[in-house]
Amino acid sequence: MTSLAPPETKPQSIDSNLPPAKIAVIFALAALADWLFYDQRLGLSVVIFAIALTCASLIVNLGNLEHRRLLLAGAIVFAGLLPAFEDINAASLVIIALALGAALMLTTNPCLNSLVRGVASLLELYLVGPLRLFQDSIRAFNLPVLTRSFTLWCVPLLLGSLFVLLFMAANPLLTKWISQLNPGDPSSYLSIGRMLFWIAAAALVWPFIHIRWRNYVEVAEERPRSTANDPPRSTGLSFFGPGTILRSLILFNLLFSIQTILDLIYLWGNGTLPADVTYASYAHRGAYPLIITALLAASFVLVTMRPGGLAERSRVMRSLVYLWIGQNVLLVISAMLRLDLYVQIYLLTYWRIAAFVWMLLVVLGLVLILVRIVQRRSNEWLIHANLVTLAIVLYTCSLINFAAIIADYNIGHSREASGSGVNLDMDYLIRLGPQALPAIDRGLQLHSFDPNLVYRRNCLVQEQREQMTSWRSWGFRSWRLQRFLDRQQGAAAG
């Protein structure tokens, strides 16, 4: 009888050993990355490095390539490099990564027979592949104990280091304390940042040089029954096994608790800061790094706490996740407070309102993740709940006159009106459009007479009237503004 069990997966390496040629190529590519990217702006260097990486991967793995697909793979790489050659931006960088990954899969992955496996292989290439550099390096010395220890601690230490960097970007106190740990010998030519850059560069290019794909092996129709004398099957090493998740949650909770305690003392409790750290720098710095931290934390929870998985069934890990999500919610609320304090001084803009809305969505998303874990709901439920939340927020935002709110807030909190804060930026208010006209008129009264500002204000009035001349461009918000302008004009005439 044919088994209906899902296929097993085994990691397949094109070349299981580590010849000196591969090690030399890795060092050469890391050196090239250092020369092209370290402390430099991105540009043509990205295209040059992508070409070098493609050639190196082609040469090192020449005997294991699918030669019939080389032409197609080359065309994909060429097409992927064109946007970066035109301009370096986020989209062109993503396209290069996709093109390089697709070309590598086409020429080296024998199990690439569906779109789903292609996407899975691409995710494995960029998410798991770089971590294999350290695992393969240890395995080269045939030290299974070290290999297991590395697998258990790799993700906690890497993500923990990333969280520390984000907290340093958000918290001047942490930056000061950690900088004091560095002896800072100016005569030393070794740079910790440069060493980390070399390690990161080697890890990123490693999956292109030492290629390993996950091989799907069908389950046999008749599997022999295991006996007591049979050796136990090896479950392999997983970067997201229960041991790794437990260590990660413990470490992350400890790291987040430091930031939480500092925020409670200095941000919420107005504690006395050290003499060389101002309250303004502590409060106004790092709202966005904290949001990135919360998003990374949410992604980790979604990846590790799969419905029905071992981690979700563990009471200890569930408790740690609850604590961590709670700290993340407080972290985002602290980021909102930081942004609010920043707005109180530097006034309001569309981008700052968007940041508030985005932070609100992040908080709601974290709460929904917590609800999903507590009630043991599926990821499909979580997606639907987030989509409903997003729709409600967007619908609410569509009914709010943000231009008028921004203009009114900036007028009321400007130096001219309140005696503190920054000077009123009339140019920005005019760029908000006709809906800011009531506030602009108040701002003109606070300013000395400026014929240029008056002219631009009158242009907005004319734009508003032209919009109301046709029923096709009629809007209730514009109609209310026109009534205000008509009353204002009547009062001035009377």
Summary of the structure (lengths in Angstrom):
residues: 494
radius of gyration: 29.0
end to end distance: 95.9
largest distance: 104.8
contacts: 1396
relative contact order: 0.07
helix: 73%
strand: 2%
